[in-house]
Amino acid sequence: MLVRPLLFSSAAIASRSLPLTAAMSMSSTTSSGDKQCGKSAVVFLHGLGDTPAGWSSLEYQLPSLKPSLGQDVHYVFPPAPTIGITINGGFEMPGWFDLYDWPIGITAKDDKTGKNKAAQQIEEVVEKLEKEMGIPPNRVVVGGFSQGGAVALLTAYHRRKEGKVPFAGCVCLSGWLTMKDDLEITEEVIKSTPLFWGHGQFDDKVLYEQQPHGVQILRELGVDVSDAGYPMGHSSHPKEIETMAEFLERVLKKDS
C-alpha cells in the first residue's frame, strides 16, 4: 500500500498571503526580477511532495511583517528533484532525499548520499548568488520546511568546513537534524551562524521530539539556537512566521 506522505504546508502559507495562482506565476528557482541588486538573500527549501510555489509567498509575507526584508533582500526557492521514496513504495515525487522510516523520529535512518547531494545543490545556488549578484555566503540565510529544513541544517552546519564562509543564519521549520554521528561544526560557523527552529507540538510526521533532541545537540556544540513550539501538526503557524521574520531581520542587519 502506498503511504504517499506529503510533508509540506503550502496551503497553510498561501492562505495567509497570496493566492496560490499568484505564487505559481513566479520562477521556480528565483524571485521576481526586480530584486537583482539584492544585498542579502534568503534561500528557502520546500518539503516532500511540494514545489517552490508552496513557499514562494514568503517573498511577500516576510516584508509585510518586517519591511527591511523587502528592500535589498533576494529570495530563492530551489526545486527538489523528483525521486522514488522508499516509504512510499518507490512512488516518485519531489524530494530532497529518500525516507526509510515513518513517522520520522530521532532514530530515523539517514540517506547520506541523497542528503549530501541535496546540500551540494544548495551550495551551488549560494555560489551562483555570489558570482552573479555579488551576495557572499555571510549575507545568506538558508532555511526550509520539513525535508527542506533538514537539508538547510546539513548545509549550514555539517558542510561548512574550514575555509568555507559561514552563512548569516539558518531556519528550520518542522525539520530534523540528520547525520548526527558525523556532525562536526567549525568554531567560525558556531560563532557566525545562529539558528531559528520552529516545530509543531502535535506533529505526527516529523515528530516533535526531533526539535528538543536536535536543539540540545547543537547548543552543546555552541550554536546560538532560538527554538519555539506551536500548537499545530505538520504545518506552519502565523506566530512562527512572525518569529522567523524577526530572526531574519536580526541576522541580516549584522554588518550591513
C-alpha angles and dihedrals in degrees: 000000000000114000094195098192116195108205099187142084107208091143091054091054099038094049091063097048132007126007111260091246090061092049091049092056090072126089115274093231109031141026125256117303098252091082097066093121094055116154094198137017144215116209110194126185124208125223135254114306093010133104133220088267089068092072105017091102086076085083088070101027097055095051089048087061097037114018091200088069091066102051114073094350117121119204123210125186109186120201121236118230120253108255140161114265116213097209087052095057091260093302109159122237138141106294139151094218142347124281125214103174134056125228097023109241132164093279094055115138118248127235091210096177093050094045094050090048090052092048090050089054090055092047088055089052090053092048089052091052091056095043098045103028105023093241109143122210092255087065093050129091115199118201145150151171124257107322087011090055091051091053091046091056091047092049096045100044117014097043104038094094130170111308095027118108111242122239123252090242147323133236123201118184114186091335135124142232110254135193091024095167090061096045115132120153124194120235090243092056092046090054097041110037117063121185136221113199121184123179140173114251091214097043108148096179105048096023119234089238087075092071102056089038095053094038092054092051093049094044092050087056090052103258116150101239128183110191134179137175124215133200096253144089125241095329142081131276131211091235090050092055090047091053090046090054091051090049093049092049091051098049096040092050091061111111091347 
